[in-house]
Amino acid sequence: MECHFIKPLKLKYGYITHFLNDYGKKLILFGFQGIVMPAVYLGRQSMKWCMGCNLPILEEDCCPACGNPLSTVKHSPPWDIRPAFKGDLDRIRLAADRQFGDGCGGLLVPDGKTVVLNRCPSDDRMDEIIADGQVLGTLRFLVPDGIWVISPRMEGARRMAPKVVRGWVGCDRDAVVFVVDGKSLLAPGVSKAHEDVKAGHEVIVLDPEKKAIAVGLARMDGPEMVSSDHGVSVKCRWRDAPGDANPLPGENTWDEVVEANRPVIERRVKEAVEFIHRTIDDHSDLPVAVSYSGGKDSLATLLLTQDADVESSMLFIDTGIEFEDTLKNVERVARETGSVLHTGKAGEAFWDALETFGHQARDFRWCCKTCKLGPVSTLIRERFPQGVLSFIGQRTYESVQRSKKGRVWENPWVPGQIGASPIQYWTSLHVWLYLFMKKASYNPWYDRGLERIGCIPCPASNLGDLAIIREHGNDLDRWDGYIYKYARDKNYSREYLDYGIWRWKRPPPVFGDIDFCQGEPVETDQTRVHFEEEAKRSGNIFQLEGRISGDIPWERLVQSLLPLGTITEDEDTLNVGDRHLVFKNGRVLIRVNGRGKLRKAKREINDALNRAARCVGCGICAARCPTGAVEIRDGRAWTDPARCNHCGRCLGPCPACAYDSSGVF
């Protein structure tokens, strides 16, 4: 992986330097000076630890295996814990060895231990490392350096202390009591320091016997600490009296974790199966399918429908930007489960739509609508014309938005589908233990270290996730080529790429007034009607004129106006129902009965213009049309005038209309 080292970027509120977390309070403190963000609680904390069996236990107060009371692990919200896979463990060990010395990683997380990870808020990806019932530290992706760093807790520092040869600071005997008592390590109290220590580095503070007494952030370079007679050398984050590491004895496997948690998982499966049966009974007129994505949650959902003895097919949407391993996993799971697989394909829709919408972003997610929801709407219309009950692997721990949704819903973007989630209140560890119990064939990207698997260039990805993808092949090459050229054409600075600013159209305020994101905000056709400020009124009749900006082919304009009413056309004008009069010279006249209808008519005409100028043929409108008048042809939606009854059902949510000219949804 290529790394780019540049000086810390000065932001509006300080510098991106490091992440501070006060676990004793219900606040997450970002490394951006002056920013305090409330902790995100998406569900209940469900994991404890049996210190006798040395196993993580879900939901119980006593260990199902030995009967002993459980200890609470003080990890951070949102508590969506998951197993550490091989890629995760390799990354932890390599980072520890690089920072503190060869062999430190093996001491921190030795073979034979059950290790779980807990994603917690940070400026990029950061996972708490939990083993032996303790948080040993965090693994964090450092932006913009492009490297993984370990921030040890005291137990982690004690484990690594015997082999620490880098990243250490020696503390005078007289200063030990002050550090242990809660003070920072001042320069006069430093006896030695490794010469490679730099300000901002994570360091372990050692007493004269080379016992770890604190961990924290260096505020000076190593040589300066030794020579200085004043100032803070190390801002200590964690500290304790000198002592030895306290690993729990014995080794264990994930098979043992599964067996210890079997009663919990079986209860969860029983409840999910009952939910599936109840939901099917409530929608007995609909066929059943499972929306499969190639990820762990949809895999668990598919297997739960089989536990419920429900005949269901698999719905998979190939967005055109899927991992090759995801496509292979879909075929394998369909084959192994004996499921009928229905696949919708977006083809080159993503790459084609870049020309219309500009690149996707967290605040500009046209990609989900055009590459997934559009094709799934078309697939449902073709395979399930009367509608479908679709079980979906959605969980409350995934996001704030999903935590607020119920277990059964309708998506206005997907006509004909009732969505339901059997695993809405499961954590990742519930899902994984269930999959381990079923010996399921999961996506190999989890073994490499991805926590979630979606489209390759997803703007919701952290830079750490993208770094993992680049480590394992060329999946990102096409996207990198596009975004590098885009940044070059816009004359953006290197920081635009190093900090992943492309993931927003409107970057968060924390990035301040840096000019790397100046330029055209969205590469879209700015097609809309500029109406006069005041409407003319005669009694209850309101009349408003406007001028169309942008060049729209007349045929496309006629097509986009059809759903609004019967169209009559002469040499100079289009009459649309009894509301709109469109002049060929780019003028629009709206004449309606009532001011409320005037506002509606203005919105309708602007939406019609956006559909005419920016349609990318996603197919959502075609799926809504009850008469089959709308079809997708040559990458555009076309309406047959002979079959259109002007009901307006095709005018629901549309990607071409959902984003205004600033690119914000």
Secondary structure, DSSP 8 states (H G I E B T S, - for coil): ---------EETTEE----B--TTTTEEE-SSTT-EEE----S---EEEETTTTEEEES-SB-TTT--B-EE----TT---EE--HHHHHHHHHHHHHHH-TTHHHHHS-TT--EEEEE---SS-EEEEEETTEEEEEEEEETTTTEEEEEE-HHHHHHHGGG--SSEEEE-HHHHHHHHTT--EEGGGEEEE-TT--TT-EEEEE-TT--EEEEEEESS-HHHHHH-SSSEEEEEEEE--S------SS---HHHHHHHTHHHHHHHHHHHHHHHHHHHHHTTTS-EEEE--SSHHHHHHHHHHHHTT---EEEEEE-S---HHHHHHHHHHHHHHT--EEEEE-TTHHHHHHHHH-S-BTTB-HHHIIIIIHHHHHHHHHH-TT-EEEEE---TTS-HHHHTS-SEEE-TTSTTEEEE-TTTT--HHHHHHHHHHHT----THHHHT-SS---TT-TTS-HHHHHHHHHT-STTHHHHHHHHHHHHHTT--THHHHTTGGG-SS--GGGTT-GGG-S-S--S---EEEE-SS-EEETTEEEEEEEEES---HHHHHHHHGGGS-EEE-SSEEEETTTEEEETTSEEEEEEESHHHHHHHHHHHHHHHHHHHH----SHHHHH-TTS-EEEETTEEEE-TTT-----GGGSS-HHHHS-TTS--
